[in-house]
Amino acid sequence: MDLLQAIILGVVQGLTEFLPVSSSGHLVLANYHFGWGSELPLWVAFATNTGTLFAVLVYLRADVARAIRGTFTGLVSAEGRRSDDWRLAMLVLAGSIPTAVIGLALRPVFEHLNAIVPVSIALVVTGIVLWTAPKGGPKDTIRSLTFRDAVLAGIAQGLAVIPGISRSGATIALLLWRGAAPGIAPRLSFLMYLVVSFGVAILGADEVLSSGITWGPLLGMTVASFVVGYGALVILFALLRRGRFRVFAPYLWAVAALTLVRVAFA
């Protein structure tokens, strides 16, 4: 893979990891439409994941600091366990557990769906989820979110292992359905993403380092996914505040339709 291809895939990942349109599905479709083959090497997932991970860390640095502070203070004192910071950390943990269980148990099954037609169908489903999601509800603080909200969001995040099902779209839509306000739903969603993203980075690091890749494309893809991913976060939060989450649904349906038409006439 050359540097230009790596940067293009990094841009695709950065845009689609946080905008609710499925990064895994778009990477598959980008490979198909650009004629780069049907499979991506492991280091692609590692590089793009690392770039978007740092984008969330920077964008949500205040929430990340709160969750880390709450974890440590809650572990050493009863007063700390009564704080909103501790509750935020526990909500993230509660949501991450079902994600890990579903992802590890069913990932081999879902990997068989990593093909053009299944991905296109999954994009249609994601569009329906976005179109039917409400604009938000009254739960506008960490204290107002329940552990059931977090666990259900974690289940939605686990099912987003299916290529074409948007992780951010599924989790944010689920939280909006549960009555979360449009300002807090993406915050919890992306904090849960951080836990998963760290797991992906740790599990994939050894295999990537032993794969003999060249550092130019790796760094180019990582930087591209970070820069574009940060911009995508800014856009998504703004659209959610304006109640325009569903704006991505027609785009997903159009991409899926065009892809299926091309497949049918190939």
N, C-alpha and C positions, 0 to 999 in steps of 0.2 A: 504494500500500500504506500503510495507516495504522499508527500506533505499536503498537496492540494486536496486530495481525497479525504485525508484525515481531518483537515480543517472543515471541509463541508459536512462530514459526519458529526464533528463537534458542534457545529452551528445547528444542525438538525436536532441533536440531543439537547442542547441548551434551550432551544425554543420549546421543544415538545415534552421535556421532563416536567416542567412546571405549568405550562399552559395545558389545559385538560384535553389533550389530543393523542396521548400515548406515545412515549418516546420509543419504546421497543417496537411498536407497530411501524412507526415512521422510519426507523433505521432499516427495517426489513424492506419497506417500500422504496426507500431511497436507493438501497442496493439493487433492487429489481429495476427501477425506472432508469437508473444511470448505467445499468448493464455491468455491475461490479460483481455479479455472482449471487448465489442464494444464501450463503452463510458468511457470518462475520467472525473474525478471530476473537479469542477470549479477551485479548488486551484492549479491544475496542470498548467493551462493556466496562472494563476497569478504568480506562482513561476518561471516558465520558462521565462515568459515575463519580470519579474523583473531582472533576471540574464542577459539576453541579452540587456536589457535597459542600465544597468551599463556598459556592455562591449562597447557599442557605445559611451557612455559618456566619457569613458576613452580613447578609440581609437581616437575619433574625438574631443577631448577636446579643441583644438585650434579653430576649426570651431564653436563649441558650444559657446565658449567664445565670438567669433566674433559676432555671431547672437544675443546673449544676450546684448552685449555692443551696437550693432547697434540699437537694439530695444529701449533701454533707451535713447541713444543720439538722435535718430531720433524723439522721442516723445517730446523732449524739445528744439530742434533747427532745423532751416531750413538747416543749414550746415550739421548736422548729417544725414538728409534725403537725402543728395547727396552722401553719402559714400557707399562704397561697402558692408560694414557690414550691413547697413540698408537694402540694396537691397537683401542681402542674407536672412535676417530675413523675408522680405516681400515675397520672392520666396517660402520660407518654409511655410509661412502662406497661400499663394495662393494655394499651392499644397495640404495643409491639409484640406481645406474647402470641396472640392468635396469628399475627402476620408471619412470625417465624415458624410456627407449627404448620400452617397451611403451605407456606413457601417451600419448606424443606420436604414435606410429605408429598406434595403434588407437583413440584417443579418438573420431575421427569415426565409426568403425564402431559403437562402443559407445553413442554418443549416440542412435542409432536405437532402442536398447533402453530409452530413458528414458520408458517408458509403463507404465500400470498393470499389465497382465498380465505382461509380461516382468519387471518389478520383483517382483511377487508370486512368480513362479517362482524368481527369484534368491534371495529370502528363504528359500524352502524349502531351497535348496541350502546357504545359509549355516547354517541350522539343522542340517542333516546334518553339516556340517563341525564344528560345535561339539559335537554329540552324540558324535561318534566320536573327538574329540581326547583324547589321554591327559592325565593330571594333571600330568605333567612327568617330567623325568629327572635325571641326575646332574650335568649341566653347570650349575654354579652360580656360575661366575666368568667374567669377560670373557676370560681366557686360555683357558678351556676351549671357548669357541665358535670354530667354524672359519669361514673365509671362504666355504666352500660353504654353511654354515648361513645366512649373511647374504645371499648371492646368491639362494638359493632363497626366502628371506623377501621379498627385493626383487621377485622374479617374482610371488609371491603378491600383493604390494602393488600391482603393476602391473595384474594381472588384476582387482583390486577397483575399477578404473575402471568396470566393469559395475555400473550402479545396482542395488542390492539385495544385492550381495556386500560383506560387511563388511570394510573394510580392516584394522581391528584384529583381527577374528575370524580372517581368513585368515592374517595374519602371525603372530599369537600361536599359533594352532593348528599352523601349519607348524613353528615353533620348538619347540613342545612335542613334536611328532612327531620332531623331530631330537634330542630328549633334553635340551632346555634346561629348567632348573628354573623353577617358576612365578613366582619372584621376578625372574628376569633376562629372561625372554621378553618381557614387556610393556615393559621398559625399552628394549631394543633396538628393538622395534616402534615405540615412540613417538618415539624419537630419529630413526628413519628418516622418520617422519611429519613431523617438523619440517622436514627438507630439502624434502620435497614441498610442505609448506604454505608455506614461504618462496617457493618457485617460483611457486605459485598466486598469492600476494600480489603478487609483482613483475610477473608477466605480466598480471594483471587490474587493476592500479592505474590505469593510464592510461584504460582503457575505462570504468572505474567513475566516475572523476572527470569524464569528459566526457559522462556519461549524464544529467546534470541531476537527480540524485536529491535528495531532501530529507534533511537531516542528522539529523533526529529519529529516524526509523525505522532509519537506518543505525547510529547510536550505540546505540539501544535493543537492536537485534538483536545487536550486537557484545558489549555488556555482558552480556546474557542468556546468550549462548553461552559466554562466559568463566566466569561464576559457576557455571552448571549443569555445564559441562564439567569444571571442577575437582572438583566433587562426584562426578561420574561416574568420574573417575580414582581417587578414594579408594575408591569402591565396587568397581571392577573389581579393583584390586590386592588388596583384602581377599578377594574371592571366589576369585581365583586361588590365594591362599595356602591357602584352605580346600578347594581341589580342586573347586570348584563352577562351573567355566567353562560346563558344559553347561546350566546352569539357564535360559539364554536361548533354547535351542532350541524348547521348547514354545510360548513366546511368539511366536517368529517364525512357526511353523507356524499358530498361531491367527490372527495378523494376516493372513497370506497367504490362509488359507481364507476368512475373513470378507470380505476384499476381493474375492476371486474370486466369491464368492456374490453380493455386491452388484452386481458387473459383469454377472454372468449374468442377474440379474433386473431390471437397469436398463431 
